[in-house]
Amino acid sequence: MKRCLLRYWGMKTVMSMMLPMLLLLLMGPVRVQAQESGIEEVMKQVADLKIATDTVWVLVTAFLVFFMNLGFGMVESGLCRAKNTVNILAKNFIVFAIASIGFWIIGWGVMFGDGNGFLGLKGLLFVSGADNSPATGEAYQGIYGAISWTGVPLWAKFFFQLVFAGTAATIVSGAVAERIKFKSFIVFSFIIIAIMYPITGHWIWGGGWLAGLGMWDFAGSTVVHSVGGWAALAGVIVLGPRIGKYAKDGSVHPIPGHSMTVATIGAFVLWFGWFGFNPGSTMAAAWNDISRIAVTTNSAAAAAAFSATIVSWVLLKKPDLSMILNGCLCGLVAITAPCAFVSVGSSVIIGLIAGGLAVLGVLFFDRVKVDDPVGALTVHLMNGIWGTLAVGLFAQDIMMPGTTGNGLLYGGGGKLLFAQFVGVVSVGAFTLGVGLIAWGIIKVIIGVRVSPEEEHDGLDIGEHGMEAYPDFQAVAERSESVVV
């Protein structure tokens, strides 16, 4: 994968230097004097400016991905009951702190350290390396070679990858909402960041065996979203459903969220943040690519929101807003792997299918009694799988020559689709298996589920000793006393 990306970016070197040169000219005249500097000095200035431009681009898009933590917190809290709002917000806040420490200590090295096809073996404990050769990555060759294809400094690479790791961990929060112990969630978050996410990430983004097989995942449909989804599924299986969710006769008792306003704000924040998630994964300010990726990302989201509206209208008899919001997010997850490799037209098709899956997935998980309060399994797991397979169907070599080649629907045969399928199955089997073991150990040692009384009263009081809406509760109590 690294060789393909290097070749691709090499083809664009001349074009990519035009922007820094223009900026350099705008910043002031370049004085070329024979006794002071020659053409080599000018080119060095241009190259340095390109690094600066790329670094700013990578960091700004990383900031957008960081901002998605707010979106996850809003979506999850809005789709859950008011009595659990503080708990959900606390989980979404603390998880990035855990990710920052865990990924710095060991996760980065396991994922990007040079090693074998299964995990990194160098640079494991604490990110390190002299920041003296950002242009070529020579300072990190033999340590973090898998990430040397991008020319930005080490710490820009680390921070960009950190916010992705944090996203994988926060996916778990929504699926296990309204019944998990806060301390158990903290422990599992460290495990997924330090061990589970980096190992499978190494297989694909760290130069591991799936990359060698020919699997492609541009921005993380599998690396980030499916991993978070599989880990969440393991947690849901160990936890069991919320009290009252399923009746003895098998019927489903809907438990509506407390604020669709908050959930909608969160969905908009996530849609906005995805313009950092996908275009930023170029890790260079390659204007043609980031423009196209922004459009494929948006087109898939829009198409998915539309199809989710129609499918929910047909199956549920009403255009359910929660389905529309999750439909949009399904489209964003699905386009994350193929966003750089497919046309805008293909992205619309991918999104239309993802939006339909948004509704069908929720109905499916309810039918098999898997209680997911916010639809995280449908959004991140089901559509992470779909988006990864979509690369094998819709990829076109013309988009990024020398990378994926053509998918099945564009005359490339089944080789790419097979590699994508192997990636989906292997990552799923590893993450679900290790997740079940991890959750099982946590259950034995400290427990994973709150008491029935605490679940009934709400985790806000039981776990945190406070409420998100104390004034509302006071008003309700006064109303009850008046009625009595």
Secondary structure by P-SEA (a helix, b strand, c coil): caaaaaaaaaaaccccaaaaaaaaaaacccccccccccaaaaaaaaaaaaaaaaaaaaaaaaaaaaaaaaaaaaaaaaaccccaaaaaaaaaaaaaaaaaaaaaaccccccccccccccccccccccccccccccccccccccccccccccccaaaaaaaaaaaaaaaaacccccccccccaaaaaaaaaaaaacaaaaaaaacccccccccccccccccccccaaaaaaaaaaaaaaaccccccccccbbbbbbccccaaaaaaaaaaaaaaccccccccccccaaaaaaaaaaaaaaaaaaaaaaaaaaaaaacccccaaaaaaaaaaaaaaaccccccccaaaaaaaaaaaaaaaaaaaaaaaaaccccccccccccaaaaaaaaaaaacbbbcccccccccccccccccaaaaaaaaaaaaaaaaaaaaaaaaaaaaaaacccccccaaaaaaccccccccccccaaaaaaaaaaaaaac
